[in-house]
């Protein structure tokens, strides 16, 4: 989506003399820019189109709900509700409601707004000013007859600033991604326009997330969108460091922005540039402080490249991830019941339904059933010692780890935390292990769970050899990285606790299939069942957690 270069103005005013006044100011702006223009041709220059005028609340609502782009909205507060009516002298409600409607306009959001009214004394100016400054690129209020000509001239300059931002989004040749909504693009354009040194952005898609739990039309819609790229800087300044742009529903903003600020204070490679909410969406912009200026790639992308490059780097990557997780907070030894260490929302019925629905194609013995183990653990009163970390990442998976393949040695960086809270110190590592097996796209004849099944036969053995050297790169790379992550896990936790966390997160992934089988990050539901089977057996054979 782009706004037309020729500025479009909407005037909402019921008094003809004020409409004529605003049009006269706009004409003078054109004459200053194009002094040879005649009165008859004033609206035919590239600068301004003829303003569109409506004179009532109802007509304004109809216009704002339409698809026409407007750069500048001039609105009076004291308006009649319907055409051919007189405005109530004691109220500003129609104008206030129109400001709110303009704030939430999704199709061609309005970047510039001027509230020009003789009734500003009736408004709560602090609330109005906050909305005008926070929800538009530029907004202000002015009393009629005071300084409206200078305000309109400034608004036109601001509209050009907003319009002049360049946004370039590169298509991905291997994966389909959604588009940015008009509201999201306007938020991005607004931030770049405020950054005086930046003239645009060049972006690549990083990831996106789908709503699997919503009702009706909400279900299946894209909720989160993450892009990565650079600011294009003015003059000879070149481009910025790699930067991440994340869009989320506005209801997530308090949590997303809080977690980003925690990472900003904990990790040197995280720099939060913006955490802003506007209407139905919020935007988080963070800038990388990695060692090289090359674009990072997701951990999932890195694991797909040649093993000759990846295998020498896995120990460093595992070390980076483990070290950064440890910097989130300190550990405390605590005694906890097993069921309180596991996910508190496990639903045995959903687990059983998911198992019955997807296990038939998963190469599992016919008499296998994890339900008995689930029941035993969730009903157990046994306590175990764990190391609780005061703050954990909460959402560590292959797209929340960026790999700087241009540095030597190659380094990895965690980001985009979700639901940071106290938990077992190695839960994030266990979560990452499971996601590496279930969320990666593989050739149709390869199952990472099957190929890495040897990892779930014995107690954690960090000396296990590489899988068959002729195996596919993604198999060798994933197997090696999981081993490297486990080495780090065993430095700070017991095997039994780590095995329990891997089992627990495997259950979460499988039971989620009952709700979100379509579009789930689990690419093969049968693999999810197979992993639950392997981790169940692993837990039973290599730990004593099931004994009383």
C-alpha positions as a Python dict, from the first residue, in 0.01 Angstrom:
ca = {
    (1, 'X'): (0, 0, 0),
    (2, 'X'): (121, 351, -82),
    (3, 'X'): (-41, 690, -45),
    (4, 'X'): (-76, 900, -362),
    (5, 'X'): (180, 1177, -395),
    (6, 'X'): (-97, 1433, -453),
    (7, 'X'): (-228, 1523, -110),
    (8, 'X'): (-593, 1457, -33),
    (9, 'X'): (-778, 1665, 228),
    (10, 'X'): (-1107, 1596, 407),
    (11, 'X'): (-1280, 1894, 573),
    (12, 'X'): (-1557, 1820, 824),
    (13, 'X'): (-1718, 2156, 894),
    (14, 'X'): (-2081, 2278, 892),
    (15, 'X'): (-2014, 2651, 849),
    (16, 'X'): (-1956, 2759, 489),
    (17, 'X'): (-1740, 3057, 579),
    (18, 'X'): (-1489, 2830, 752),
    (19, 'X'): (-1487, 2582, 465),
    (20, 'X'): (-1411, 2874, 232),
    (21, 'X'): (-1140, 2996, 471),
    (22, 'X'): (-963, 2656, 474),
    (23, 'X'): (-988, 2623, 96),
    (24, 'X'): (-840, 2970, 56),
    (25, 'X'): (-543, 2876, 278),
    (26, 'X'): (-487, 2558, 78),
    (27, 'X'): (-506, 2750, -251),
    (28, 'X'): (-243, 2996, -126),
    (29, 'X'): (-14, 2704, -44),
    (30, 'X'): (-47, 2585, -403),
    (31, 'X'): (15, 2934, -542),
    (32, 'X'): (330, 2966, -332),
    (33, 'X'): (461, 2638, -472),
    (34, 'X'): (336, 2695, -827),
    (35, 'X'): (316, 3074, -877),
    (36, 'X'): (223, 3043, -1246),
    (37, 'X'): (-92, 2846, -1166),
    (38, 'X'): (-425, 3007, -1245),
    (39, 'X'): (-731, 3000, -1023),
    (40, 'X'): (-899, 2760, -1264),
    (41, 'X'): (-607, 2515, -1248),
    (42, 'X'): (-531, 2540, -876),
    (43, 'X'): (-642, 2183, -795),
    (44, 'X'): (-470, 2034, -1099),
    (45, 'X'): (-111, 2068, -975),
    (46, 'X'): (81, 1768, -832),
    (47, 'X'): (62, 1922, -484),
    (48, 'X'): (-301, 1917, -369),
    (49, 'X'): (-628, 1773, -483),
    (50, 'X'): (-955, 1961, -435),
    (51, 'X'): (-1061, 1918, -71),
    (52, 'X'): (-1364, 1703, -4),
    (53, 'X'): (-1613, 1859, 239),
    (54, 'X'): (-1890, 1712, 455),
    (55, 'X'): (-2103, 1905, 701),
    (56, 'X'): (-2248, 1654, 948),
    (57, 'X'): (-2148, 1366, 1171),
    (58, 'X'): (-2337, 1103, 971),
    (59, 'X'): (-2187, 1216, 639),
    (60, 'X'): (-1840, 1219, 793),
    (61, 'X'): (-1880, 866, 928),
    (62, 'X'): (-1979, 742, 583),
    (63, 'X'): (-1676, 910, 428),
    (64, 'X'): (-1431, 783, 691),
    (65, 'X'): (-1560, 429, 647),
    (66, 'X'): (-1498, 449, 273),
    (67, 'X'): (-1179, 349, 89),
    (68, 'X'): (-1059, 691, -28),
    (69, 'X'): (-715, 791, 100),
    (70, 'X'): (-685, 1113, 297),
    (71, 'X'): (-359, 1262, 415),
    (72, 'X'): (-511, 1547, 614),
    (73, 'X'): (-832, 1564, 815),
    (74, 'X'): (-961, 1903, 932),
    (75, 'X'): (-1246, 1854, 1177),
    (76, 'X'): (-1466, 2080, 1388),
    (77, 'X'): (-1592, 1954, 1724),
    (78, 'X'): (-1931, 2127, 1716),
    (79, 'X'): (-2119, 1951, 1438),
    (80, 'X'): (-2480, 1852, 1371),
    (81, 'X'): (-2552, 1480, 1387),
    (82, 'X'): (-2734, 1482, 1052),
    (83, 'X'): (-2739, 1699, 741),
    (84, 'X'): (-2979, 1994, 738),
    (85, 'X'): (-2964, 2019, 1117),
    (86, 'X'): (-2812, 2283, 1340),
    (87, 'X'): (-2530, 2187, 1575),
    (88, 'X'): (-2612, 2175, 1946),
    (89, 'X'): (-2419, 2464, 2099),
    (90, 'X'): (-2365, 2277, 2425),
    (91, 'X'): (-2193, 1965, 2295),
    (92, 'X'): (-1876, 1855, 2118),
    (93, 'X'): (-1964, 1486, 2114),
    (94, 'X'): (-1999, 1451, 1733),
    (95, 'X'): (-1650, 1588, 1673),
    (96, 'X'): (-1495, 1380, 1951),
    (97, 'X'): (-1648, 1064, 1809),
    (98, 'X'): (-1512, 1146, 1464),
    (99, 'X'): (-1160, 1184, 1604),
    (100, 'X'): (-1199, 839, 1757),
    (101, 'X'): (-1325, 691, 1429),
    (102, 'X'): (-1033, 849, 1243),
    (103, 'X'): (-794, 703, 1500),
    (104, 'X'): (-916, 351, 1420),
    (105, 'X'): (-940, 385, 1043),
    (106, 'X'): (-786, 69, 896),
    (107, 'X'): (-814, 138, 522),
    (108, 'X'): (-575, 422, 452),
    (109, 'X'): (-519, 545, 808),
    (110, 'X'): (-519, 924, 829),
    (111, 'X'): (-168, 1044, 922),
    (112, 'X'): (-241, 1416, 983),
    (113, 'X'): (-532, 1563, 1179),
    (114, 'X'): (-620, 1921, 1274),
    (115, 'X'): (-900, 1987, 1521),
    (116, 'X'): (-1004, 2346, 1448),
    (117, 'X'): (-1294, 2448, 1666),
    (118, 'X'): (-1442, 2731, 1863),
    (119, 'X'): (-1539, 2487, 2138),
    (120, 'X'): (-1205, 2361, 2262),
    (121, 'X'): (-1294, 2494, 2606),
    (122, 'X'): (-1556, 2218, 2629),
    (123, 'X'): (-1300, 1945, 2557),
    (124, 'X'): (-1071, 1762, 2798),
    (125, 'X'): (-760, 1900, 2632),
    (126, 'X'): (-514, 1660, 2794),
    (127, 'X'): (-703, 1358, 2658),
    (128, 'X'): (-750, 1516, 2316),
    (129, 'X'): (-385, 1621, 2292),
    (130, 'X'): (-266, 1274, 2391),
    (131, 'X'): (-477, 1110, 2121),
    (132, 'X'): (-369, 1357, 1853),
    (133, 'X'): (1, 1312, 1933),
    (134, 'X'): (3, 935, 1991),
    (135, 'X'): (-232, 803, 1723),
    (136, 'X'): (-138, 1016, 1422),
    (137, 'X'): (191, 1114, 1264),
    (138, 'X'): (100, 1475, 1336),
    (139, 'X'): (-203, 1614, 1515),
    (140, 'X'): (-288, 1932, 1696),
    (141, 'X'): (-584, 2146, 1800),
    (142, 'X'): (-635, 2518, 1745),
    (143, 'X'): (-909, 2768, 1820),
    (144, 'X'): (-1091, 2908, 1521),
    (145, 'X'): (-969, 3251, 1422),
    (146, 'X'): (-632, 3225, 1591),
    (147, 'X'): (-358, 3050, 1392),
    (148, 'X'): (-525, 2807, 1156),
    (149, 'X'): (-333, 2923, 847),
    (150, 'X'): (8, 2837, 996),
    (151, 'X'): (-130, 2508, 1133),
    (152, 'X'): (-257, 2405, 791),
    (153, 'X'): (74, 2497, 626),
    (154, 'X'): (260, 2289, 883),
    (155, 'X'): (15, 2000, 835),
    (156, 'X'): (87, 1999, 460),
    (157, 'X'): (463, 1982, 529),
    (158, 'X'): (407, 1694, 769),
    (159, 'X'): (193, 1510, 513),
    (160, 'X'): (479, 1528, 265),
    (161, 'X'): (723, 1398, 528),
    (162, 'X'): (492, 1101, 590),
    (163, 'X'): (441, 1041, 219),
    (164, 'X'): (810, 1051, 136),
    (165, 'X'): (907, 747, 346),
    (166, 'X'): (1016, 460, 124),
    (167, 'X'): (909, 107, 225),
    (168, 'X'): (1052, -190, 36),
    (169, 'X'): (958, -545, 137),
    (170, 'X'): (1141, -829, -38),
    (171, 'X'): (940, -1136, -135),
    (172, 'X'): (1058, -1472, -4),
    (173, 'X'): (1117, -1718, -289),
    (174, 'X'): (1069, -2027, -71),
    (175, 'X'): (779, -1942, 160),
    (176, 'X'): (451, -1755, 142),
    (177, 'X'): (410, -1464, 380),
    (178, 'X'): (117, -1232, 450),
    (179, 'X'): (110, -864, 359),
    (180, 'X'): (127, -570, 597),
    (181, 'X'): (-213, -419, 667),
    (182, 'X'): (-262, -49, 585),
    (183, 'X'): (-263, 26, 958),
    (184, 'X'): (65, -159, 1010),
    (185, 'X'): (229, 19, 719),
    (186, 'X'): (111, 355, 854),
    (187, 'X'): (264, 273, 1195),
    (188, 'X'): (593, 184, 1027),
    (189, 'X'): (584, 493, 804),
    (190, 'X'): (511, 712, 1108),
    (191, 'X'): (814, 585, 1300),
    (192, 'X'): (1052, 623, 1005),
    (193, 'X'): (922, 974, 932),
    (194, 'X'): (995, 1075, 1291),
    (195, 'X'): (1352, 945, 1255),
    (196, 'X'): (1495, 1246, 1074),
    (197, 'X'): (1809, 1061, 963),
    (198, 'X'): (1606, 779, 800),
    (199, 'X'): (1431, 808, 464),
    (200, 'X'): (1296, 453, 437),
    (201, 'X'): (1330, 84, 520),
    (202, 'X'): (1435, -225, 327),
    (203, 'X'): (1277, -535, 484),
    (204, 'X'): (1267, -913, 454),
    (205, 'X'): (1009, -1138, 614),
    (206, 'X'): (1133, -1327, 920),
    (207, 'X'): (825, -1511, 1054),
    (208, 'X'): (454, -1484, 1123),
    (209, 'X'): (206, -1644, 1362),
    (210, 'X'): (-154, -1754, 1307),
    (211, 'X'): (-444, -1738, 1555),
    (212, 'X'): (-545, -2100, 1616),
    (213, 'X'): (-773, -2031, 1911),
    (214, 'X'): (-999, -1744, 1801),
    (215, 'X'): (-1367, -1779, 1726),
    (216, 'X'): (-1536, -1730, 1390),
    (217, 'X'): (-1346, -1510, 1146),
    (218, 'X'): (-1064, -1452, 1397),
    (219, 'X'): (-955, -1815, 1378),
    (220, 'X'): (-684, -1862, 1120),
    (221, 'X'): (-600, -1492, 1092),
    (222, 'X'): (-240, -1377, 1110),
    (223, 'X'): (-175, -1219, 1450),
    (224, 'X'): (201, -1170, 1468),
    (225, 'X'): (427, -1054, 1186),
    (226, 'X'): (805, -1020, 1216),
    (227, 'X'): (1025, -855, 954),
    (228, 'X'): (1398, -792, 958),
    (229, 'X'): (1594, -538, 761),
    (230, 'X'): (1759, -196, 767),
    (231, 'X'): (1675, 170, 787),
    (232, 'X'): (1787, 354, 474),
    (233, 'X'): (1972, 657, 606),
    (234, 'X'): (1979, 1001, 445),
    (235, 'X'): (2272, 1132, 242),
    (236, 'X'): (2588, 924, 239),
    (237, 'X'): (2513, 749, 571),
    (238, 'X'): (2422, 418, 408),
    (239, 'X'): (2205, 173, 602),
    (240, 'X'): (2151, 93, 968),
    (241, 'X'): (2238, -220, 1160),
    (242, 'X'): (1999, -517, 1116),
    (243, 'X'): (1667, -428, 1278),
    (244, 'X'): (1360, -633, 1370),
    (245, 'X'): (1002, -508, 1332),
    (246, 'X'): (729, -704, 1511),
    (247, 'X'): (354, -639, 1478),
    (248, 'X'): (111, -788, 1732),
    (249, 'X'): (-251, -736, 1841),
    (250, 'X'): (-273, -439, 2076),
    (251, 'X'): (-403, -656, 2361),
    (252, 'X'): (-61, -828, 2366),
    (253, 'X'): (125, -498, 2399),
    (254, 'X'): (163, -487, 2781),
    (255, 'X'): (328, -830, 2782),
    (256, 'X'): (528, -807, 2458),
    (257, 'X'): (666, -463, 2539),
    (258, 'X'): (746, -557, 2899),
    (259, 'X'): (937, -868, 2792),
    (260, 'X'): (1128, -668, 2530),
    (261, 'X'): (1231, -412, 2789),
    (262, 'X'): (1348, -688, 3024),
    (263, 'X'): (1568, -831, 2747),
    (264, 'X'): (1685, -478, 2669),
    (265, 'X'): (1815, -446, 3027),
    (266, 'X'): (1953, -800, 3051),
    (267, 'X'): (2123, -868, 2717),
    (268, 'X'): (2379, -647, 2545),
    (269, 'X'): (2267, -747, 2194),
    (270, 'X'): (1907, -625, 2240),
    (271, 'X'): (1832, -256, 2177),
    (272, 'X'): (1467, -151, 2190),
    (273, 'X'): (1397, 142, 1957),
    (274, 'X'): (1017, 153, 1982),
    (275, 'X'): (733, -11, 2172),
    (276, 'X'): (409, 154, 2058),
    (277, 'X'): (38, 75, 2041),
    (278, 'X'): (-199, 231, 1789),
    (279, 'X'): (-556, 118, 1743),
    (280, 'X'): (-577, -259, 1705),
    (281, 'X'): (-202, -319, 1655),
    (282, 'X'): (123, -270, 1840),
    (283, 'X'): (471, -235, 1694),
    (284, 'X'): (798, -338, 1856),
    (285, 'X'): (1125, -234, 1689),
    (286, 'X'): (1452, -377, 1818),
    (287, 'X'): (1798, -337, 1673),
    (288, 'X'): (2069, -600, 1667),
    (289, 'X'): (2405, -541, 1832),
    (290, 'X'): (2569, -848, 1681),
    (291, 'X'): (2933, -855, 1579),
    (292, 'X'): (2890, -834, 1202),
    (293, 'X'): (2673, -613, 984),
    (294, 'X'): (2543, -903, 777),
    (295, 'X'): (2177, -991, 794),
    (296, 'X'): (2123, -1267, 1052),
    (297, 'X'): (1920, -1577, 966),
    (298, 'X'): (1685, -1780, 1181),
    (299, 'X'): (1829, -2083, 1354),
    (300, 'X'): (1595, -2297, 1141),
    (301, 'X'): (1740, -2148, 822),
    (302, 'X'): (2094, -2201, 947),
    (303, 'X'): (2033, -2571, 1018),
    (304, 'X'): (1933, -2626, 656),
    (305, 'X'): (2271, -2531, 508),
    (306, 'X'): (2575, -2751, 448),
    (307, 'X'): (2690, -2950, 751),
    (308, 'X'): (3052, -2860, 680),
    (309, 'X'): (2969, -2505, 790),
    (310, 'X'): (2713, -2585, 1061),
    (311, 'X'): (2873, -2870, 1257),
    (312, 'X'): (3186, -2674, 1360),
    (313, 'X'): (2956, -2396, 1488),
    (314, 'X'): (2703, -2590, 1700),
    (315, 'X'): (2906, -2585, 2023),
    (316, 'X'): (2945, -2207, 2004),
    (317, 'X'): (2577, -2161, 1919),
    (318, 'X'): (2470, -2377, 2214),
    (319, 'X'): (2708, -2187, 2441),
    (320, 'X'): (2573, -1850, 2323),
    (321, 'X'): (2212, -1956, 2382),
    (322, 'X'): (2284, -2105, 2724),
    (323, 'X'): (2491, -1807, 2837),
    (324, 'X'): (2229, -1556, 2729),
    (325, 'X'): (1952, -1751, 2903),
    (326, 'X'): (2158, -1761, 3222),
    (327, 'X'): (2190, -1382, 3216),
    (328, 'X'): (1815, -1340, 3250),
    (329, 'X'): (1834, -1409, 3626),
    (330, 'X'): (1995, -1615, 3901),
    (331, 'X'): (1904, -1970, 4009),
    (332, 'X'): (1762, -2083, 4341),
    (333, 'X'): (1743, -2443, 4467),
    (334, 'X'): (1380, -2531, 4539),
    (335, 'X'): (1183, -2842, 4629),
    (336, 'X'): (871, -2879, 4417),
    (337, 'X'): (603, -3139, 4353),
    (338, 'X'): (650, -3291, 4007),
    (339, 'X'): (304, -3180, 3892),
    (340, 'X'): (380, -2817, 3986),
    (341, 'X'): (696, -2823, 3775),
    (342, 'X'): (498, -2936, 3470),
    (343, 'X'): (266, -2715, 3266),
    (344, 'X'): (-32, -2626, 3481),
    (345, 'X'): (-286, -2641, 3195),
    (346, 'X'): (-243, -3003, 3088),
    (347, 'X'): (-579, -3157, 2998),
    (348, 'X'): (-576, -3535, 2999),
    (349, 'X'): (-879, -3557, 2770),
    (350, 'X'): (-711, -3341, 2506),
    (351, 'X'): (-389, -3540, 2535),
    (352, 'X'): (-580, -3865, 2484),
    (353, 'X'): (-781, -3722, 2192),
    (354, 'X'): (-467, -3597, 2019),
    (355, 'X'): (-300, -3934, 2068),
    (356, 'X'): (-592, -4130, 1922),
    (357, 'X'): (-627, -3887, 1634),
    (358, 'X'): (-267, -3880, 1513),
    (359, 'X'): (-74, -4181, 1646),
    (360, 'X'): (-183, -4428, 1377),
    (361, 'X'): (75, -4301, 1128),
    (362, 'X'): (362, -4254, 1370),
    (363, 'X'): (536, -4595, 1371),
    (364, 'X'): (454, -4657, 1738),
    (365, 'X'): (389, -5001, 1895),
    (366, 'X'): (16, -5069, 1900),
    (367, 'X'): (-6, -5112, 2277),
    (368, 'X'): (173, -4784, 2355),
    (369, 'X'): (-32, -4523, 2538),
    (370, 'X'): (117, -4228, 2727),
    (371, 'X'): (-199, -4156, 2925),
    (372, 'X'): (-104, -4375, 3219),
    (373, 'X'): (226, -4190, 3257),
    (374, 'X'): (54, -3853, 3231),
    (375, 'X'): (-198, -3950, 3501),
    (376, 'X'): (73, -4079, 3729),
    (377, 'X'): (285, -3766, 3704),
    (378, 'X'): (-4, -3521, 3735),
    (379, 'X'): (-141, -3704, 4040),
    (380, 'X'): (196, -3758, 4205),
    (381, 'X'): (271, -3589, 4536),
    (382, 'X'): (641, -3661, 4507),
    (383, 'X'): (880, -3366, 4533),
    (384, 'X'): (1203, -3313, 4344),
    (385, 'X'): (1483, -3060, 4368),
    (386, 'X'): (1504, -2812, 4085),
    (387, 'X'): (1698, -2496, 4012),
    (388, 'X'): (1443, -2220, 3959),
    (389, 'X'): (1552, -1923, 3751),
    (390, 'X'): (1381, -1599, 3848),
    (391, 'X'): (1320, -1500, 3485),
    (392, 'X'): (1306, -1728, 3181),
    (393, 'X'): (1262, -1655, 2809),
    (394, 'X'): (930, -1839, 2786),
    (395, 'X'): (906, -1885, 2409),
    (396, 'X'): (1236, -2015, 2277),
    (397, 'X'): (1213, -2178, 1936),
    (398, 'X'): (1405, -2182, 1611),
    (399, 'X'): (1268, -1849, 1486),
    (400, 'X'): (1348, -1667, 1811),
    (401, 'X'): (1719, -1739, 1773),
    (402, 'X'): (1911, -1529, 1520),
    (403, 'X'): (2238, -1666, 1383),
    (404, 'X'): (2507, -1424, 1271),
    (405, 'X'): (2669, -1642, 1007),
    (406, 'X'): (2897, -1355, 901),
    (407, 'X'): (3091, -1345, 1227),
    (408, 'X'): (3388, -1566, 1309),
    (409, 'X'): (3324, -1763, 1511),
    (410, 'X'): (2956, -1786, 1418),
    (411, 'X'): (2735, -1658, 1700),
    (412, 'X'): (2368, -1696, 1798),
    (413, 'X'): (2143, -1445, 1972),
    (414, 'X'): (1811, -1505, 2148),
    (415, 'X'): (1535, -1244, 2124),
    (416, 'X'): (1154, -1201, 2119),
    (417, 'X'): (1076, -1347, 2461),
    (418, 'X'): (720, -1440, 2550),
    (419, 'X'): (567, -1487, 2895),
    (420, 'X'): (884, -1428, 3095),
    (421, 'X'): (844, -1566, 3447),
    (422, 'X'): (1017, -1785, 3707),
    (423, 'X'): (1058, -2147, 3598),
    (424, 'X'): (1299, -2439, 3589),
    (425, 'X'): (1630, -2303, 3465),
    (426, 'X'): (1660, -2544, 3172),
    (427, 'X'): (1299, -2527, 3053),
    (428, 'X'): (1390, -2291, 2768),
    (429, 'X'): (1657, -2533, 2644),
    (430, 'X'): (1409, -2822, 2658),
    (431, 'X'): (1154, -2612, 2469),
    (432, 'X'): (1410, -2537, 2200),
    (433, 'X'): (1502, -2906, 2165),
    (434, 'X'): (1140, -3005, 2105),
    (435, 'X'): (1080, -2722, 1860),
    (436, 'X'): (1387, -2821, 1657),
    (437, 'X'): (1239, -3166, 1606),
    (438, 'X'): (878, -3066, 1536),
    (439, 'X'): (888, -2723, 1368),
    (440, 'X'): (1142, -2769, 1091),
    (441, 'X'): (1047, -2825, 730),
    (442, 'X'): (1220, -3138, 598),
    (443, 'X'): (1219, -3338, 274),
    (444, 'X'): (906, -3552, 255),
    (445, 'X'): (1093, -3877, 329),
    (446, 'X'): (1271, -3747, 643),
    (447, 'X'): (1137, -3741, 998),
    (448, 'X'): (1367, -3560, 1239),
    (449, 'X'): (1204, -3742, 1531),
    (450, 'X'): (1277, -4081, 1373),
    (451, 'X'): (1627, -3976, 1265),
    (452, 'X'): (1715, -3847, 1613),
    (453, 'X'): (1547, -4131, 1802),
    (454, 'X'): (1879, -4247, 1949),
    (455, 'X'): (1873, -3936, 2169),
    (456, 'X'): (1586, -4089, 2371),
    (457, 'X'): (1723, -4434, 2449),
    (458, 'X'): (1977, -4377, 2727),
    (459, 'X'): (2043, -4117, 2994),
    (460, 'X'): (2176, -3800, 2836),
    (461, 'X'): (2499, -3905, 2670),
    (462, 'X'): (2694, -3610, 2540),
    (463, 'X'): (2950, -3839, 2381),
    (464, 'X'): (2706, -3982, 2126),
    (465, 'X'): (2859, -3989, 1782),
    (466, 'X'): (2729, -3796, 1485),
    (467, 'X'): (2448, -3966, 1295),
    (468, 'X'): (2532, -4137, 968),
    (469, 'X'): (2759, -3895, 777),
    (470, 'X'): (2558, -3956, 461),
    (471, 'X'): (2239, -3836, 632),
    (472, 'X'): (2070, -3520, 511),
    (473, 'X'): (2233, -3196, 633),
    (474, 'X'): (1928, -3098, 838),
    (475, 'X'): (1940, -3429, 1026),
    (476, 'X'): (2311, -3409, 1105),
    (477, 'X'): (2288, -3044, 1205),
    (478, 'X'): (1983, -3086, 1427),
    (479, 'X'): (2119, -3397, 1598),
    (480, 'X'): (2450, -3224, 1670),
    (481, 'X'): (2288, -2908, 1802),
    (482, 'X'): (2060, -3099, 2039),
    (483, 'X'): (2363, -3281, 2178),
    (484, 'X'): (2543, -2949, 2223),
    (485, 'X'): (2241, -2796, 2398),
    (486, 'X'): (2222, -3097, 2632),
    (487, 'X'): (2585, -3053, 2730),
    (488, 'X'): (2496, -2706, 2847),
    (489, 'X'): (2182, -2828, 3022),
    (490, 'X'): (2375, -3087, 3223),
    (491, 'X'): (2609, -2816, 3349),
    (492, 'X'): (2321, -2655, 3539),
    (493, 'X'): (2061, -2930, 3597),
    (494, 'X'): (2013, -3303, 3651),
    (495, 'X'): (1928, -3541, 3369),
    (496, 'X'): (1595, -3632, 3529),
    (497, 'X'): (1477, -3271, 3545),
    (498, 'X'): (1580, -3203, 3186),
    (499, 'X'): (1410, -3523, 3065),
    (500, 'X'): (1093, -3419, 3249),
    (501, 'X'): (1094, -3076, 3082),
    (502, 'X'): (1145, -3226, 2734),
    (503, 'X'): (861, -3471, 2801),
    (504, 'X'): (639, -3194, 2934),
    (505, 'X'): (685, -2969, 2632),
    (506, 'X'): (634, -3264, 2397),
    (507, 'X'): (294, -3317, 2563),
    (508, 'X'): (208, -2949, 2518),
    (509, 'X'): (284, -2968, 2147),
    (510, 'X'): (81, -3285, 2095),
    (511, 'X'): (-224, -3181, 2298),
    (512, 'X'): (-230, -2850, 2112),
    (513, 'X'): (-308, -3043, 1794),
    (514, 'X'): (-664, -3099, 1919),
    (515, 'X'): (-723, -2723, 1905),
    (516, 'X'): (-494, -2610, 1627),
    (517, 'X'): (-419, -2897, 1391),
    (518, 'X'): (-446, -2663, 1092),
    (519, 'X'): (-160, -2417, 1072),
    (520, 'X'): (13, -2543, 1384),
    (521, 'X'): (390, -2501, 1398),
    (522, 'X'): (399, -2880, 1437),
    (523, 'X'): (449, -2974, 1074),
    (524, 'X'): (377, -3347, 1111),
    (525, 'X'): (124, -3444, 1383),
    (526, 'X'): (241, -3807, 1372),
    (527, 'X'): (592, -3691, 1464),
    (528, 'X'): (449, -3515, 1767),
    (529, 'X'): (294, -3841, 1888),
    (530, 'X'): (616, -4029, 1818),
    (531, 'X'): (813, -3777, 2025),
    (532, 'X'): (571, -3813, 2316),
    (533, 'X'): (617, -4189, 2295),
    (534, 'X'): (998, -4160, 2289),
    (535, 'X'): (1013, -3909, 2575),
    (536, 'X'): (768, -4115, 2782),
    (537, 'X'): (986, -4423, 2741),
    (538, 'X'): (1298, -4214, 2805),
    (539, 'X'): (1149, -4083, 3128),
    (540, 'X'): (1044, -4430, 3244),
    (541, 'X'): (1375, -4604, 3165),
    (542, 'X'): (1633, -4342, 3256),
    (543, 'X'): (1481, -4171, 3564),
    (544, 'X'): (1306, -4271, 3885),
    (545, 'X'): (1045, -3994, 3865),
    (546, 'X'): (763, -4242, 3823),
    (547, 'X'): (851, -4437, 4137),
    (548, 'X'): (688, -4343, 4465),
}
